[in-house]
């Protein structure tokens, strides 16, 4: 699947809870939220708004 990064909702250093939206992708005119699968702290945001991403790309790193 190819998508565009529509919105980045977190920054490095931010704490997140499981289920929190990290990034919103847009593909085929649909918005797709990418959710944290566990609680943690954002250590790196690997994308910016407007980037084109593919399935398997790293978007956000949590610790």
WOZICOR-V405840 format. One record per residue. N is the residue number from 0. RES is the residue in one small letter. SS is DSSP state (~ for helix, > for strand, _ for the rest). PHI is phi in whole degrees, 0 to 359 (* if undefined). OMEGA is omega in degrees with one decimal (NA if undefined). Layout:
n->N res->RES ss->SS phi->PHI omega->OMEGA
n->N res->RES ss->SS phi->PHI omega->OMEGA
This chain:
n->0 res->x ss->_ phi->* omega->175.3
n->1 res->x ss->> phi->252 omega->-179.4
n->2 res->x ss->> phi->215 omega->173.5
n->3 res->x ss->> phi->253 omega->175.4
n->4 res->x ss->> phi->282 omega->-177.6
n->5 res->x ss->> phi->276 omega->-176.5
n->6 res->x ss->> phi->209 omega->172.4
n->7 res->x ss->> phi->258 omega->-172.1
n->8 res->x ss->_ phi->258 omega->-177.2
n->9 res->x ss->_ phi->231 omega->175.2
n->10 res->x ss->_ phi->231 omega->177.5
n->11 res->x ss->_ phi->302 omega->179.9
n->12 res->x ss->_ phi->96 omega->-178.0
n->13 res->x ss->_ phi->281 omega->172.6
n->14 res->x ss->> phi->282 omega->177.4
n->15 res->x ss->> phi->227 omega->176.9
n->16 res->x ss->_ phi->253 omega->178.2
n->17 res->x ss->_ phi->302 omega->179.2
n->18 res->x ss->_ phi->91 omega->179.3
n->19 res->x ss->_ phi->286 omega->177.9
n->20 res->x ss->> phi->287 omega->-179.1
n->21 res->x ss->> phi->256 omega->-176.3
n->22 res->x ss->> phi->216 omega->172.0
n->23 res->x ss->> phi->245 omega->177.9
n->24 res->x ss->> phi->260 omega->175.7
n->25 res->x ss->> phi->233 omega->178.0
n->26 res->x ss->> phi->214 omega->179.4
n->27 res->x ss->_ phi->53 omega->178.1
n->28 res->x ss->_ phi->65 omega->175.8
n->29 res->x ss->> phi->246 omega->175.7
n->30 res->x ss->> phi->266 omega->-175.8
n->31 res->x ss->> phi->236 omega->178.0
n->32 res->x ss->> phi->285 omega->172.9
n->33 res->x ss->> phi->256 omega->-172.8
n->34 res->x ss->> phi->256 omega->174.5
n->35 res->x ss->_ phi->290 omega->178.8
n->36 res->x ss->_ phi->274 omega->177.7
n->37 res->x ss->_ phi->206 omega->176.0
n->38 res->x ss->_ phi->287 omega->178.3
n->39 res->x ss->> phi->172 omega->178.6
n->40 res->x ss->> phi->239 omega->178.0
n->41 res->x ss->> phi->289 omega->178.1
n->42 res->x ss->> phi->261 omega->-179.9
n->43 res->x ss->> phi->203 omega->171.2
n->44 res->x ss->> phi->253 omega->-170.8
n->45 res->x ss->_ phi->265 omega->-177.9
n->46 res->x ss->_ phi->229 omega->172.5
n->47 res->x ss->_ phi->233 omega->-179.7
n->48 res->x ss->_ phi->301 omega->-178.7
n->49 res->x ss->_ phi->98 omega->178.2
n->50 res->x ss->_ phi->296 omega->172.7
n->51 res->x ss->> phi->261 omega->-177.6
n->52 res->x ss->> phi->235 omega->180.0
n->53 res->x ss->> phi->240 omega->177.4
n->54 res->x ss->_ phi->304 omega->178.9
n->55 res->x ss->_ phi->98 omega->178.5
n->56 res->x ss->_ phi->293 omega->175.9
n->57 res->x ss->_ phi->277 omega->-178.8
n->58 res->x ss->_ phi->257 omega->-177.4
n->59 res->x ss->> phi->219 omega->177.0
n->60 res->x ss->> phi->252 omega->177.1
n->61 res->x ss->> phi->250 omega->176.3
n->62 res->x ss->_ phi->239 omega->NA
